[in-house]
Amino acid sequence: MTYQNYSLKQLQQIDAAHHLHPFTDHKELREIGSRIITRADGPFIYDSEGSEILDGMAGLWCVNVGYGRDELADAAYAQMKELPYYNSFFKCSTPTPVLLSKKLAELAPKHVSQVFYGSSGSEANDTALRLVRHYWALEGKPEKNRVISRKMGYHGSTIASTSLGGMEPMHKQLGGAVPNIVHVMMPYAYELALPGESDHDFGIRAAKAVEDAILEAGADKVAAFIGEPVMGAGGVKIPPMSYWPEVQRICRKYDVLLMLDEVITGYGRTGEWFAAQTFDVVPDTITTAKALTSGYQPLSALLVGDRISKTLVEKGGEFYHGYTYSGHPVACAVALKNLEIIEREGLVDRVRTDTGPYFAQALQERIAGHRLVGEVRSIGLMGAIEIVKDKATKERYLPSGSAAVVVRDHAISQGMMLRATGDTMILSPPLIWTRDTIDMACERIAKALDLAEADLRKR
């Protein structure tokens, strides 16, 4: 590869001169320089200096089958040779999105059987917003267009998906969100449960916030409720098991559509193909991306329930929406092979019956007791570590989020890639992790916590 002719310093200089990174303080990045990742294999990534790092984030929540899968490269190459691209406009299609749609309908929850393709989770959520409002317009209720979301929810970074999300700094920077989107409390018991309140009761109370928002607006004005089954970028906030069934009951009671954002949780992360199955809910839409191709190609799939698709087909009329790369044949070929690998290797079952439970046990036994840790939580292969100054009072270090960055930097120095979001360290590793990999991760995380504690004591 041509990059081998460049030194780390040269690559950093070129990066600083020409490359604007996502979710980045560009002034800070130019002062310290980018870490250049040059290759990866299995559960590990390697930087330009040869450092081996255990990837605890599966890239960005997506590389579920791990790195170095020749089958996925071969699938992309074969499709490129045969048909590198054709669009899905003009009443045309290509074989791979046709076959992928059939496969996704087989894997999805019941009554979810149609697929609309894009290239990212943000695009998929834009599509979902457009589609549910279009659905109600077709049903003769165009005024039923309000969408209820949650504070600290993350649904992407386009204008529409930022508006759907509940990240206040993103809203402030946007300077004008899409109208008719409101946000209610998140189901995060660690910070929001009342003294003595059980998980079950807290879940019911958090769900009632959705009902309250519907009643405040009037059910005839509310199109849908959208939420991540497990809030990802907001800090792996796992709701009580009472929450989602109650939300579904409320949505059905008031004839409000239920939209699940499974961009992170889809394709095995929680120990089922979809977290909808984990939490026993039947949504009207499911947005997916990331692990659909294990990140080897950009691809998103909005899975659409029969209620919406039936109206879309029977009422007719053009849906003025789509993308140049909707149903890209190469991306869909890679997705088909990726799903085949997940099935063949039994990765979903492994997460549910083996590595997921072991991951939870390991975090509790080896990480939860550390003086910097207020709480650990996990579901499947998705976990979080809350960083606190005082375990008993849940007091945090100031400024908010500063301590987690210290932990993250020490983790990387110990060969462990973690993400810091607020005061939370989050993990979302490849589904190929074994018990040995989990042991390795816990050892490195514990060491990083020790080093971080020593630094934080100096403040």
C-alpha positions as CSV (number, residue, x, y, z in Angstrom):
1,M,0.0,0.0,0.0
2,T,1.2,3.5,-0.8
3,Y,0.8,4.6,2.9
4,Q,3.8,2.5,3.8
5,N,6.0,5.1,2.0
6,Y,4.9,7.7,4.6
7,S,6.0,8.1,8.2
8,L,3.6,8.5,11.0
9,K,4.5,12.2,11.3
10,Q,3.9,12.7,7.5
11,L,0.5,11.0,7.7
12,Q,-0.5,13.1,10.7
13,Q,0.5,16.3,8.9
14,I,-1.5,15.4,5.8
15,D,-4.4,14.4,8.0
16,A,-4.3,17.7,9.8
17,A,-4.0,19.6,6.5
18,H,-7.0,18.0,4.7
19,H,-9.1,15.7,6.8
20,L,-12.0,16.8,8.9
21,H,-12.9,14.1,11.4
22,P,-16.4,13.3,12.8
23,F,-17.3,14.3,16.4
24,T,-13.8,15.9,16.9
25,D,-12.4,19.0,18.4
26,H,-10.2,19.8,15.4
27,K,-8.0,22.3,17.3
28,E,-7.2,19.6,19.9
29,L,-6.6,16.9,17.3
30,R,-4.1,19.1,15.4
31,E,-2.2,19.6,18.6
32,I,-1.8,15.9,19.4
33,G,-2.1,14.2,16.0
34,S,-4.2,11.3,14.9
35,R,-3.5,7.7,15.8
36,I,-3.1,6.0,12.5
37,I,-4.7,2.5,12.4
38,T,-3.1,0.5,9.5
39,R,-4.3,-3.1,9.7
40,A,-6.5,-5.4,11.8
41,D,-7.0,-9.1,12.3
42,G,-9.5,-11.1,14.3
43,P,-10.3,-9.1,17.5
44,F,-7.1,-6.8,17.2
45,I,-6.3,-3.6,15.5
46,Y,-2.7,-2.4,14.8
47,D,-1.4,1.2,14.5
48,S,1.3,2.6,12.4
49,E,3.9,2.0,15.1
50,G,3.0,-1.7,15.3
51,S,1.1,-1.5,18.6
52,E,-1.5,-4.3,19.0
53,I,-4.7,-3.1,20.5
54,L,-7.7,-5.3,21.6
55,D,-10.7,-3.6,20.0
56,G,-13.4,-3.3,22.6
57,M,-15.7,-1.3,20.4
58,A,-15.8,-3.5,17.2
59,G,-14.7,-0.5,15.2
60,L,-17.7,1.7,16.0
61,W,-20.2,-0.9,17.3
62,C,-20.1,-2.7,14.0
63,V,-17.4,-5.3,13.2
64,N,-19.3,-8.2,14.7
65,V,-17.5,-11.0,12.8
66,G,-14.1,-9.5,13.5
67,Y,-11.4,-8.3,11.1
68,G,-9.6,-10.1,8.3
69,R,-12.5,-12.0,6.9
70,D,-11.4,-13.0,3.4
71,E,-14.9,-14.3,2.6
72,L,-16.2,-10.7,2.8
73,A,-13.5,-9.3,0.6
74,D,-14.1,-12.1,-1.9
75,A,-17.8,-11.4,-1.9
76,A,-17.2,-7.7,-2.6
77,Y,-14.6,-8.5,-5.4
78,A,-16.9,-11.1,-7.1
79,Q,-19.8,-8.7,-7.1
80,M,-17.7,-5.8,-8.4
81,K,-16.5,-8.0,-11.3
82,E,-20.0,-9.0,-12.2
83,L,-21.9,-5.8,-11.5
84,P,-20.2,-3.0,-9.5
85,Y,-23.2,-0.8,-9.4
86,Y,-26.7,-0.1,-10.6
87,N,-29.4,1.9,-8.9
88,S,-32.8,0.9,-7.5
89,F,-34.6,3.8,-9.3
90,F,-36.5,3.6,-12.6
91,K,-38.3,0.4,-11.6
92,C,-35.0,-1.5,-11.5
93,S,-33.3,-3.8,-9.0
94,T,-30.3,-6.1,-8.8
95,P,-30.1,-9.6,-7.4
96,T,-28.2,-9.0,-4.1
97,P,-30.7,-6.5,-2.5
98,V,-33.5,-8.7,-3.6
99,L,-32.0,-11.7,-1.9
100,L,-30.8,-9.7,1.1
101,S,-34.4,-8.4,1.6
102,K,-35.7,-11.9,1.7
103,K,-33.1,-13.0,4.3
104,L,-33.8,-10.0,6.5
105,A,-37.5,-10.7,6.4
106,E,-36.7,-14.2,7.6
107,L,-34.6,-13.0,10.5
108,A,-36.7,-10.0,11.6
109,P,-39.6,-10.1,14.2
110,K,-43.0,-11.2,12.9
111,H,-44.9,-8.8,10.8
112,V,-41.7,-7.0,9.7
113,S,-41.1,-8.0,6.1
114,Q,-40.1,-5.1,3.9
115,V,-36.7,-3.3,3.6
116,F,-35.5,0.1,2.4
117,Y,-31.8,0.6,1.9
118,G,-29.4,3.4,2.6
119,S,-25.7,3.7,3.5
120,S,-25.8,4.7,7.2
121,G,-27.9,4.6,10.3
122,S,-28.4,8.3,10.1
123,E,-29.9,7.8,6.6
124,A,-32.1,5.0,7.9
125,N,-33.5,7.1,10.6
126,D,-34.1,10.0,8.2
127,T,-36.0,7.5,6.1
128,A,-38.0,6.2,9.1
129,L,-39.1,9.7,10.0
130,R,-40.2,10.4,6.4
131,L,-41.9,7.1,6.1
132,V,-44.0,7.3,9.3
133,R,-45.2,10.8,8.5
134,H,-46.0,9.7,5.0
135,Y,-47.9,6.7,6.3
136,W,-50.2,8.9,8.4
137,A,-50.7,11.3,5.5
138,L,-51.8,8.3,3.3
139,E,-54.2,7.3,6.1
140,G,-55.8,10.7,5.9
141,K,-54.2,12.0,9.1
142,P,-51.4,14.4,8.1
143,E,-51.8,16.2,11.4
144,K,-50.6,13.0,13.2
145,N,-46.9,13.9,12.7
146,R,-45.4,14.4,16.2
147,V,-42.6,12.0,17.1
148,I,-41.7,11.3,20.8
149,S,-38.0,10.4,21.5
150,R,-35.9,10.4,24.6
151,K,-33.3,12.6,26.2
152,M,-29.7,11.4,25.5
153,G,-31.0,9.1,22.7
154,Y,-28.8,9.0,19.7
155,H,-30.3,8.4,16.2
156,G,-27.6,9.9,13.9
157,S,-26.0,13.2,12.9
158,T,-28.0,14.4,9.9
159,I,-30.4,17.3,10.5
160,A,-33.4,15.0,10.9
161,S,-31.6,12.2,12.9
162,T,-30.0,14.8,15.2
163,S,-33.5,16.2,15.8
164,L,-34.8,12.7,16.5
165,G,-31.9,12.2,19.0
166,G,-31.9,13.8,22.4
167,M,-28.3,15.1,22.6
168,E,-28.6,18.7,23.8
169,P,-25.1,19.8,22.6
170,M,-25.9,18.5,19.1
171,H,-29.3,20.4,19.1
172,K,-27.6,23.6,20.2
173,Q,-25.0,23.3,17.5
174,L,-27.6,22.5,14.9
175,G,-29.3,25.8,15.5
176,G,-32.8,24.7,14.5
177,A,-34.1,21.2,14.7
178,V,-36.8,19.5,12.6
179,P,-40.2,20.5,14.3
180,N,-42.7,18.3,16.1
181,I,-40.2,16.1,17.9
182,V,-40.3,16.0,21.7
183,H,-38.0,14.2,24.2
184,V,-38.9,12.4,27.4
185,M,-36.9,10.9,30.2
186,M,-34.5,8.0,29.5
187,P,-34.9,4.7,31.4
188,Y,-31.6,4.9,33.3
189,A,-32.2,3.6,36.8
190,Y,-28.7,4.3,38.2
191,E,-29.2,8.0,38.1
192,L,-33.0,8.4,37.9
193,A,-34.6,5.7,40.1
194,L,-36.2,7.0,43.3
195,P,-34.9,5.8,46.7
196,G,-36.2,2.2,47.2
197,E,-37.8,2.0,43.7
198,S,-37.5,-1.4,42.2
199,D,-36.2,-1.9,38.6
200,H,-39.7,-3.0,37.6
201,D,-41.4,0.0,39.0
202,F,-38.8,2.3,37.6
203,G,-39.3,0.8,34.1
204,I,-43.1,1.4,34.4
205,R,-42.6,5.0,35.5
206,A,-40.1,5.7,32.7
207,A,-42.6,4.3,30.2
208,K,-45.3,6.5,31.6
209,A,-43.3,9.5,30.5
210,V,-44.1,8.4,26.9
211,E,-47.8,8.2,27.7
212,D,-47.7,11.6,29.4
213,A,-46.2,13.1,26.2
214,I,-48.9,11.5,24.1
215,L,-51.6,12.8,26.3
216,E,-50.1,16.3,26.4
217,A,-50.0,16.5,22.6
218,G,-53.2,14.5,22.0
219,A,-53.0,11.1,20.5
220,D,-54.4,12.4,17.2
221,K,-51.3,14.4,16.8
222,V,-48.6,11.8,17.7
223,A,-47.2,9.7,14.8
224,A,-44.7,7.5,16.6
225,F,-42.3,6.9,19.5
226,I,-38.7,6.1,18.6
227,G,-36.0,4.6,20.9
228,E,-32.9,2.5,21.0
229,P,-33.7,-0.8,22.8
230,V,-30.5,-0.2,24.6
231,M,-29.2,3.4,24.5
232,G,-25.8,3.2,22.9
233,A,-23.9,6.4,22.4
234,G,-25.7,7.8,25.4
235,G,-23.8,5.3,27.6
236,V,-25.2,1.8,27.2
237,K,-28.3,2.6,29.2
238,I,-30.1,-0.8,29.7
239,P,-33.8,-0.4,30.5
240,P,-35.6,-2.7,33.0
241,M,-37.4,-5.6,31.4
242,S,-40.7,-4.0,32.3
243,Y,-40.0,-0.9,30.2
244,W,-40.4,-2.0,26.5
245,P,-43.5,-4.2,26.9
246,E,-45.2,-1.2,28.7
247,V,-44.1,1.2,26.0
248,Q,-45.5,-1.1,23.4
249,R,-48.8,-1.4,25.3
250,I,-49.0,2.4,25.5
251,C,-48.3,2.8,21.8
252,R,-51.0,0.3,20.8
253,K,-53.5,1.9,23.2
254,Y,-53.1,5.3,21.6
255,D,-52.5,4.1,18.0
256,V,-49.0,5.4,17.9
257,L,-46.4,3.7,15.8
258,L,-43.4,2.1,17.5
259,M,-40.0,2.7,15.9
260,L,-36.9,0.9,17.2
261,D,-33.4,2.1,16.4
262,E,-31.3,-1.1,16.2
263,V,-28.3,0.4,14.4
264,I,-26.2,-0.8,17.3
265,T,-28.2,-3.7,18.7
266,G,-29.1,-5.4,15.5
267,Y,-27.5,-8.6,14.2
268,G,-26.6,-10.4,17.4
269,R,-25.3,-7.8,19.9
270,T,-27.9,-8.7,22.6
271,G,-27.9,-12.4,22.1
272,E,-30.8,-12.4,19.6
273,W,-30.8,-11.3,16.0
274,F,-32.6,-8.2,17.1
275,A,-33.1,-6.6,20.5
276,A,-36.8,-6.4,19.7
277,Q,-36.7,-10.2,20.3
278,T,-34.7,-9.8,23.5
279,F,-37.3,-7.4,24.9
280,D,-40.3,-9.2,23.3
281,V,-41.7,-6.2,21.3
282,V,-43.0,-6.1,17.8
283,P,-42.1,-2.7,16.3
284,D,-43.5,-1.0,13.2
285,T,-40.0,0.0,12.0
286,I,-36.4,-1.2,12.8
287,T,-33.5,0.9,11.7
288,T,-30.3,-1.1,11.2
289,A,-26.8,-0.6,9.8
290,K,-23.3,-1.1,11.2
291,A,-23.2,-4.9,11.9
292,L,-25.3,-5.7,8.8
293,T,-22.0,-5.9,6.9
294,S,-19.8,-5.9,10.0
295,G,-18.5,-2.6,8.8
296,Y,-16.9,-4.0,5.7
297,Q,-19.2,-1.9,3.5
298,P,-21.5,1.1,4.2
299,L,-25.0,-0.2,4.3
300,S,-28.2,0.5,6.2
301,A,-31.5,-1.3,6.1
302,L,-34.8,0.1,7.4
303,L,-37.0,-2.9,8.2
304,V,-40.7,-1.9,7.8
305,G,-43.6,-3.6,9.4
306,D,-46.6,-4.9,7.5
307,R,-49.0,-2.2,8.7
308,I,-47.0,0.5,7.1
309,S,-45.9,-1.3,4.0
310,K,-49.5,-2.5,3.3
311,T,-50.7,1.1,3.3
312,L,-47.8,2.2,1.2
313,V,-48.6,-0.4,-1.5
314,E,-52.4,-0.2,-1.4
315,K,-52.7,3.6,-1.3
316,G,-50.1,4.0,-4.0
317,G,-48.5,7.2,-5.1
318,E,-44.8,8.0,-5.2
319,F,-42.7,8.1,-2.0
320,Y,-40.4,11.0,-2.9
321,H,-37.3,9.6,-1.1
322,G,-34.2,7.6,-1.8
323,Y,-30.5,7.5,-2.3
324,T,-28.1,6.9,-5.1
325,Y,-26.7,4.0,-3.2
326,S,-29.9,2.5,-2.0
327,G,-29.5,-1.3,-2.3
328,H,-25.9,-1.0,-3.6
329,P,-25.2,-4.5,-5.1
330,V,-21.7,-4.8,-3.6
331,A,-22.7,-3.7,-0.1
332,C,-25.7,-6.1,-0.2
333,A,-23.4,-9.0,-1.4
334,V,-21.1,-8.4,1.6
335,A,-24.1,-8.3,3.9
336,L,-25.4,-11.6,2.6
337,K,-22.0,-13.2,3.2
338,N,-21.7,-11.6,6.6
339,L,-25.1,-12.9,7.8
340,E,-24.1,-16.3,6.5
341,I,-20.9,-16.2,8.6
342,I,-22.8,-15.1,11.7
343,E,-25.3,-18.0,11.2
344,R,-22.7,-20.6,10.3
345,E,-20.5,-19.9,13.3
346,G,-23.4,-19.6,15.7
347,L,-22.3,-16.2,17.0
348,V,-25.8,-15.1,18.1
349,D,-26.3,-18.2,20.2
350,R,-22.8,-18.0,21.6
351,V,-23.5,-14.4,22.8
352,R,-26.8,-15.5,24.4
353,T,-25.6,-18.7,26.1
354,D,-21.9,-18.3,26.6
355,T,-19.9,-15.1,26.1
356,G,-22.7,-12.8,27.1
357,P,-23.2,-14.3,30.5
358,Y,-19.5,-14.7,31.0
359,F,-18.9,-11.1,30.0
360,A,-21.5,-9.9,32.6
361,Q,-19.9,-12.1,35.3
362,A,-16.4,-11.0,34.5
363,L,-17.3,-7.3,34.7
364,Q,-19.1,-7.8,38.1
365,E,-16.3,-9.9,39.6
366,R,-13.2,-8.1,38.3
367,I,-14.2,-4.5,37.5
368,A,-17.3,-3.5,39.6
369,G,-15.3,-3.5,42.9
370,H,-12.7,-0.9,41.8
371,R,-12.8,2.4,43.7
372,L,-13.4,4.4,40.5
373,V,-16.4,2.3,39.4
374,G,-19.9,3.2,40.5
375,E,-21.7,0.6,38.4
376,V,-21.1,-2.0,35.7
377,R,-23.9,-3.2,33.5
378,S,-24.1,-5.3,30.4
379,I,-26.5,-7.1,28.0
380,G,-25.1,-9.6,25.5
381,L,-21.7,-8.3,24.4
382,M,-22.5,-4.7,25.2
383,G,-21.4,-3.1,28.5
384,A,-20.7,0.0,30.4
385,I,-18.5,1.1,33.4
386,E,-19.6,4.2,35.3
387,I,-16.6,6.2,36.5
388,V,-17.2,8.0,39.9
389,K,-15.2,9.9,42.5
390,D,-17.2,8.3,45.3
391,K,-19.0,5.0,45.1
392,A,-21.4,5.6,47.9
393,T,-22.7,9.0,46.9
394,K,-22.2,8.5,43.1
395,E,-20.3,11.8,43.0
396,R,-18.5,12.4,39.7
397,Y,-15.2,14.0,38.9
398,L,-15.4,17.6,37.5
399,P,-15.5,18.7,34.8
400,S,-18.0,16.1,33.7
401,G,-16.5,13.4,31.5
402,S,-12.9,14.3,32.3
403,A,-12.1,11.2,34.4
404,A,-13.4,8.8,31.7
405,V,-11.0,10.3,29.2
406,V,-8.1,9.6,31.6
407,V,-9.3,6.0,31.9
408,R,-9.7,5.7,28.1
409,D,-6.2,7.0,27.4
410,H,-4.6,4.6,29.9
411,A,-6.7,1.7,28.5
412,I,-5.3,2.4,25.0
413,S,-1.8,2.5,26.4
414,Q,-2.4,-0.9,27.9
415,G,-3.6,-2.3,24.5
416,M,-7.3,-1.9,25.1
417,M,-9.6,0.2,22.9
418,L,-12.5,1.6,24.9
419,R,-14.8,4.6,24.3
420,A,-15.5,7.3,26.8
421,T,-18.9,9.0,26.6
422,G,-19.6,11.4,29.5
423,D,-18.5,9.6,32.7
424,T,-19.1,6.2,31.1
425,M,-16.7,3.7,29.6
426,I,-18.5,1.7,27.0
427,L,-17.7,-1.7,25.4
428,S,-19.2,-3.3,22.3
429,P,-16.7,-5.9,21.2
430,P,-16.8,-8.2,18.1
431,L,-19.0,-11.2,18.6
432,I,-16.0,-13.4,18.0
433,W,-14.7,-12.7,21.5
434,T,-14.1,-15.8,23.6
435,R,-13.8,-16.2,27.3
436,D,-10.1,-15.9,26.9
437,T,-10.5,-12.6,25.1
438,I,-12.9,-11.3,27.8
439,D,-10.3,-12.3,30.5
440,M,-7.6,-10.3,28.5
441,A,-9.9,-7.3,28.3
442,C,-10.7,-7.3,32.0
443,E,-7.1,-7.5,32.9
444,R,-6.2,-4.5,30.8
445,I,-9.2,-2.5,31.9
446,A,-8.3,-3.1,35.6
447,K,-4.8,-2.0,35.0
448,A,-6.1,1.2,33.2
449,L,-8.4,1.9,36.1
450,D,-5.5,1.6,38.6
451,L,-3.3,4.0,36.5
452,A,-6.2,6.4,36.1
453,E,-6.9,6.4,39.8
454,A,-3.3,7.3,40.5
455,D,-3.5,10.3,38.1
456,L,-6.9,11.5,39.4
457,R,-5.7,11.5,43.0
458,K,-3.2,14.2,42.0
459,R,-6.0,16.6,41.1
